[in-house]
Amino acid sequence: MRAERVQAFSDGVFAILLTILVLEFVVPDYQEGHLFEAILGQWPIMFAYVLTFTYMGVVWLFHHDLFASVKTTSIWLNSLNLVLIFVCSLLNYATSLLSTAIATGNGTDMAAAFGIYDVNAMAISAAFMVLYFYLHRHPKLYSSPVFDGYFGWMSRSAGISVLIYALALAANFWSIQLGAALLIGGVIFHALAYAGSAHSYRRSRRKVLREARRQALKDAPGPESEPGPQSGPPA
């Protein structure tokens, strides 16, 4: 299967997931003249929406760049991609739980909702980690030797995000505020890691170009191998 088909399918799923998020917004019940106060009361929905839209947007950027660098797929790559899409689709449910729990203000419910969101985020990062590692071990699938070091770096970066969300999950047992801060920090780390991935790509590209120039100079004929002037045939 061509990588473009997998990417088009995945992009469609991400577009649907991002669109469904906004369905959480409904006109609130309010007394006449108090609409603004009722809208402010919906801040938990807005918080969960902004958090998930930002997170899902960065996830899509990673996914888009990943498959833009793939020239052909395999049954394992397609299967790993389906696992990634599956765990991403669960984020809408985790978002609904989070906004509802924050609106109720119950500490136990908020700890559970943040914990479910953390587990979901861990699963997404773990799926990316396996995807990047698989591509790192199968260079025939991607389009350029530039990505030899790039996918290894990205796999380690995804592993760090798994650790951040694991810490956020553990922190919920002591402090919901700390757990929420670590969760938000994980999303910020994703955004920074995406910027760092561009730097890693440029670094890998420079390395490949240097090696190519070095090899070209090595293979170039030296002065001693240059043919001298041709003499005419003997008279």
C-alpha positions in Angstrom: 0.0 0.0 0.0 1.2 3.5 -0.8 2.1 5.7 2.1 -0.1 8.5 0.6 -3.3 6.4 1.1 -2.4 5.6 4.7 -1.8 9.3 5.4 -5.0 10.4 3.6 -7.0 8.0 5.7 -5.3 9.0 8.9 -5.8 12.7 8.2 -9.5 12.1 7.7 -9.8 10.4 11.0 -7.9 13.3 12.8 -10.2 15.8 11.1 -13.3 14.0 12.4 -11.9 13.7 15.9 -11.1 17.4 16.0 -14.5 18.3 14.7 -16.3 16.1 17.2 -14.6 18.0 20.1 -16.6 21.2 19.4 -19.9 19.2 19.9 -19.4 19.5 23.6 -20.4 23.1 23.4 -24.2 23.6 23.8 -26.2 26.8 24.7 -26.3 26.8 28.5 -29.5 27.2 30.6 -29.7 30.8 31.7 -32.0 33.4 33.1 -32.7 36.4 30.8 -30.0 39.0 31.2 -27.5 36.5 32.6 -26.2 34.8 29.5 -22.6 35.9 30.0 -22.5 34.4 33.5 -23.8 31.2 32.1 -21.1 31.1 29.4 -18.4 31.7 32.0 -19.8 28.7 33.9 -18.8 26.6 30.9 -15.1 27.2 31.4 -14.4 23.5 32.2 -15.6 22.6 28.7 -13.4 25.3 27.2 -10.4 24.2 29.3 -10.8 20.6 28.2 -11.4 21.6 24.6 -8.4 23.9 24.3 -6.2 21.3 26.0 -7.3 18.5 23.7 -7.4 20.5 20.5 -3.8 21.7 21.2 -2.7 18.2 22.0 -4.4 16.6 19.1 -3.1 19.2 16.8 0.5 18.6 17.8 -0.1 14.8 17.5 -1.4 15.3 14.0 1.7 17.4 13.0 3.9 14.6 14.2 1.9 12.0 12.4 1.8 14.0 9.2 5.5 14.5 9.1 6.1 10.8 9.9 4.2 9.5 6.9 5.5 12.3 4.7 8.9 10.7 5.1 7.7 7.2 4.4 7.9 6.0 0.8 6.2 2.6 1.3 4.4 0.8 4.0 4.2 -2.7 5.4 1.6 -4.7 7.2 3.3 -4.0 10.5 3.5 -0.3 9.9 -0.2 -0.2 8.9 -1.2 -2.1 12.0 0.8 0.1 14.3 -0.8 3.1 12.7 -4.3 1.7 13.3 -3.3 1.2 17.0 -2.2 4.8 17.2 -5.5 6.1 15.6 -7.5 3.9 18.0 -5.9 5.4 21.1 -6.2 8.9 19.7 -10.0 8.3 19.1 -10.4 7.6 22.8 -9.2 11.1 23.6 -12.7 12.5 22.9 -14.2 10.4 25.6 -11.4 11.4 28.1 -12.1 15.0 27.2 -15.8 14.7 28.1 -15.0 13.0 31.4 -12.5 15.7 32.2 -14.8 18.6 31.5 -17.7 17.0 33.4 -15.6 16.1 36.5 -14.1 19.7 36.7 -17.7 21.1 36.4 -18.9 19.0 39.4 -15.9 20.0 41.5 -15.6 16.6 43.2 -12.0 15.8 44.0 -12.3 12.1 43.6 -14.0 12.4 40.2 -11.4 14.9 39.0 -8.6 12.6 40.0 -10.2 9.8 38.1 -10.8 11.9 35.0 -7.3 13.4 35.0 -5.9 9.8 35.5 -7.9 8.5 32.5 -6.6 11.4 30.4 -3.1 10.6 31.5 -3.4 6.9 30.7 -4.8 7.9 27.2 -1.9 10.3 26.6 0.6 7.6 27.7 -0.9 5.2 25.2 -0.6 7.7 22.4 3.0 8.5 23.2 3.8 4.8 23.5 2.2 4.1 20.1 4.4 6.9 18.6 7.5 5.5 20.3 6.9 2.0 18.8 6.1 3.5 15.3 9.3 5.6 15.3 11.4 2.6 16.6 9.9 0.4 13.9 10.9 2.8 11.2 14.3 3.3 12.7 14.9 -0.5 12.4 13.4 -0.7 8.8 15.2 2.0 6.7 13.9 0.5 3.5 10.5 2.0 4.3 11.5 5.6 4.4 12.5 7.9 1.6 15.9 9.2 2.5 19.0 8.3 4.6 18.5 11.7 6.2 16.0 9.9 8.6 18.6 7.3 9.8 19.2 9.3 13.0 15.9 11.2 13.0 13.6 8.3 13.8 15.8 7.1 16.6 15.8 10.6 18.2 12.0 10.8 17.8 11.5 7.4 19.5 13.5 8.6 22.5 11.5 11.8 22.6 8.3 9.9 22.7 9.6 7.8 25.5 10.2 11.0 27.6 6.6 12.0 27.1 5.4 8.6 28.3 7.4 9.3 31.5 5.9 12.8 31.9 2.4 11.4 31.7 3.2 8.6 34.1 4.4 11.2 36.6 1.2 13.1 36.1 -0.8 10.0 36.8 1.1 9.3 40.0 0.8 12.9 41.1 -3.0 12.7 41.0 -2.9 10.6 44.2 -1.3 13.4 46.1 -2.4 16.6 44.4 -4.8 17.1 41.5 -3.3 20.5 40.8 0.2 19.0 40.4 -1.2 16.2 38.2 -3.0 18.8 36.0 0.2 20.9 35.8 2.2 17.9 34.7 -0.4 16.9 32.1 -0.3 20.4 30.7 3.5 20.3 30.8 3.3 17.1 28.8 1.3 18.8 26.1 3.8 21.7 26.1 6.7 19.2 25.9 5.0 17.8 22.7 4.9 21.2 21.1 8.6 21.8 22.0 9.5 18.4 20.8 7.9 19.1 17.5 10.1 22.2 17.1 13.1 20.1 18.1 12.2 17.4 15.5 12.8 20.0 12.8 16.3 20.7 14.3 17.0 17.0 14.5 15.9 16.6 10.8 18.2 19.4 9.7 21.1 18.0 11.7 20.6 14.5 10.1 20.4 16.1 6.7 23.6 18.0 7.2 25.3 14.8 8.3 24.1 12.9 5.2 25.3 15.7 2.9 28.7 15.8 4.6 29.1 12.1 4.2 28.0 12.3 0.5 30.5 15.0 -0.2 33.3 13.1 1.6 32.4 10.0 -0.4 32.3 12.0 -3.7 35.8 13.4 -2.9 37.1 9.9 -2.1 35.7 8.5 -5.3 37.0 11.3 -7.5 40.0 10.4 -9.7 43.3 11.9 -8.5 45.8 13.7 -10.7 47.8 10.6 -11.2 44.9 8.8 -12.7 44.0 11.5 -15.2 44.7 10.4 -18.7 47.6 12.2 -20.4 47.5 13.5 -24.0 46.8 11.0 -26.6 49.6 10.3 -29.0 48.9 9.6 -32.6 49.2 6.2 -34.2 52.7 5.2 -35.1 53.7 6.1 -38.7 
